[in-house]
Amino acid sequence: MAEDPAFHAKEGDNVIVVEGVKKSFAGNEVLKGFDFVLHKGETLVILGRSGSGKSVLIKCIIGLMKPDAGTINVLGNNILELSIGDMDKLRMRVGFLFQSNALYDSMTIRENLEFPMRRHLRHLTADEVNERVVAALTDVGLAKTIDLMPSELSGGMQKRVALARTLILQPEIILYDEPTTGLDPITGMEISDLIVEIQEKYQTSSIVISHDMKCVERTADRIDVLLNGICYAEGTYDELKASTDPYIKQYFD
């Protein structure tokens, strides 16, 4: 990760604070005043059923959608007040692992990882770019795939490459949108383990959007349950598993 200490939030800071976020589509309220805090160095899981608004929430956090109401503060910045240029700078500090991986089919793995650096880190030399590409692929166990095409990789390997590309800009925060969707159980667990390894190695602060309980159990320091558009419950995996609330129990049965 970045070596400049000024680049990182101070120890103990809240790196994301979301308050009262609302979002509707064609009169359908998806988020009805959602609140949560992400602490520096932790992994927070937003747990909810498909269609509950988890992906809408994460897109609001990185400015791909604008909420109808509420505030979103990321690394000390109210993102609703940022200019387009300042929002782009902030996104360099926040990695986003897309559910679909979003790899470029016409580019090699090397070119996929080089792409964000060519756009945002033009001051890097060719050797520095190559060093980052090799290091990121090594982190996810795929250094030997560097000159292959995405189509030559399995779904799990593509997910790892997408994570490597997320790491390439050395983000302080990583947002994972359904990271195990579409993967078999063994591969899904490997991706969950990798999320934990990355967090431990780089001390990133992470949000994992998921309804895969094995992924939730493996990755979560803390869980917020998104139900009916609000943060219905919060706690550790063990705390929520012990709940007698029928709306909470349904995830653990």
N, C-alpha and C positions, 0 to 999 in steps of 0.2 A: 504494500500500500504506500501512499505518498509519505515521504520522509519529512516534509515541512510540518512542524508541530502546530503551526497556526492554521493548517488545513483541517485539523480535526476538532470536533467539539470537545469541550473540557470534560474531564471525568465527572460522572454524575449528572451531566446535562440530559434533558429530554431532547432527543434529536428530531422527533416528530410529535406534534400536539395537534389533534383534530378535535374540534368542538362544534357540536350542533350541526353537523353536515347533513343537508337535505338534497335529494335529487329525485326528480320526477320525469317520466317519459309519457307524453300524451295523457296526462292526468293520472298516471299510475305512480304512486309514491314508492320508490325503491328504498331510499334512505330517508329516515324520518327524524333525524337529529342524532346522528351517530357520533359518539365521543370515544377517543382512546389516546393513550400516550405510549410512545416507544422510547425506552431508555437506552442510553449509549451501551453498546456491547451485548445487548440481549436479542433473542429471537422471539418475536411475538407472532402467534398464529391467530389469524382471523378465521374462525370456524363458522361454517354455515352451509346450508343445503344449496344445491345448484339453483341458480336463479334468485338467490337471496340478496344479491347486490354486492358481493365480495369484489368482483372484478371492476364494477363501477366505482367502488370506493378507492381501489388502488389506482385507477386511471385519474381520479380526481386528485390524488396525492401528487402525481407527477405532471399534472396540468394538461393531460390529454382530454379531460372533461372538466367543465366548470360547474361547481355545485350551485344549487339554487339559493342556498343559505348556508351560514356557518363559516368557520375559519379553519385554515390549514397552515400550520407553521412548520417548516422544514429547515432544520439546521439554522434556526434563528431568523428565517425569512418567511414573511406572510406571502405565500405564493400567489394569492389573489391580487396582490398589489404590484407584482413584479412585471417589468417590461419583458417583451419577447426575448431580448438579448440576455437579460439577467436570468430569465427562466432557463434558457439554454445553458448558461454557465452552471446553474444549480443542478441541472440534470446530469452534468458531468460528474457530480459527487454522489449521484443516486443511480445505482445499477438496476436494471429491470429485466428479469428473466421472463420472456413471453411464454404463455401457455403453448403457443404453436412453434416455439423456438425462433421463428422469423429469420432463419438463415437464408442467404442469397444462393439460390440453386445454381446460378451460372458462375459462381466464384469458388475457388478452392477453399479449404479450411484456412490456410494461411491468409488468403485475400479477405475472407470474412472477418478475421481478427484484425487485420491491418486497417480495414475500412474506417472504424471509428477513430483510430489514431490519425489517419490521413486527414480526417475532417477537423478533429479537435486538438491534436497535438502535433502540429506541423513543424514545431521546433526540433522534434526528435530526429536524430540521424537514422540512416538505414540500419546500422548495426543496433541502435537502441530499440528500434521498432522490432527487429528480429528477436532481440533478447526478450522483449515483453511477450511476443507471440509464443516463443518456446517455453517461457516460464509459465504462462497461463495454461498452455496445453499440458505441461508437466503436472501442474496442480490438479488437473482433472484426469490424469492418467492416460492421455491420448497424444503424447508427443510424436508418435510414429504416424499419425494421420495427417500431418501438416500439409501434405501436397495432394491429398485425396479430395474428391468432391463430396458434398453432403449426401448425395444419392447413394454413395458407396458405404455409408454408415448405417448402423441400426438405429432405431428410435432412441434407445438409451444413450448411444454414442452421440447422436445429434444433440440431445439434451445437455450432455457434458460439454460439447463444443459451444453451445449457446451460453452456458455458464462461464466458460473460458472467455468468451467475448464480453460478457458482463464484467468480468474481472479486469479486463485489459486497461480500463481507464482508472483503475485503482479506487473504486468508490468507497465512501464511508458507510453508505446504506445500500442494502440490496433488497429489492422487492421481488418475491417469487410468486407468480400467478399460476396456481395449480401445477406445481412442478412435477407431479407424478402421474398426471392424467394421461391415459392411453398407454401406460407402460405396464408390463407384467409385474406381479408382486415382487419378484426377486430384484428386477431392475429398479422398480420403484424404491425399494429399500436401499439400494446402492446410491440412488440420487439423494435420498434422505440423509444417508451417512455422509455423503459429500457436502451437503449443506452444513452439517455440523462441523466437519473438518475445516471448511473454509472459514466459518465463523470463529473457530478456535484459533486458527493460524493467523488471521488478519484482524481479529477483534472487530469485525463489522457488526453493525446493527441491522437486523433483518426483520422483515415482515413476510410471513408465509401465508398465502391465501390457499385454503385447502378444505376438503371434506373427506380426505383420505386419513382415517384415524391412525393407521400405522405411521404415516408420515408425521401426523400431528404429535403422536406420542414420542417419536424419535427426535423431533426438532425443537419442540416448544419449551421455552423457559416459562412462558405465560400464555394463556389463551383468552381471547375475547370472543364470545359467542354472538354472532350477528343473527338476530331473529326479529322478524317484523320491522325491519328497518332501523333498529336501535341496538346498542350494546346491552344484550339481555343479561349476560352473566360474565364474570371474569374470575380466573384462578389458574392454578397449575393443573396439569393433566390429572394428577391424583386427586386434587380437591374437587374438580368437576366430575370425575368418575365416581366419587363417593356421594354426589348429590342425589337427593330423592326427588328432585323436580322432574316431572315427566318430560318436559321439553329438553332438559339436559340429558336425561337418561337415554333418550332415543339415539344419541350419538354413540353410546358406549354398549348398548345391548347387542 
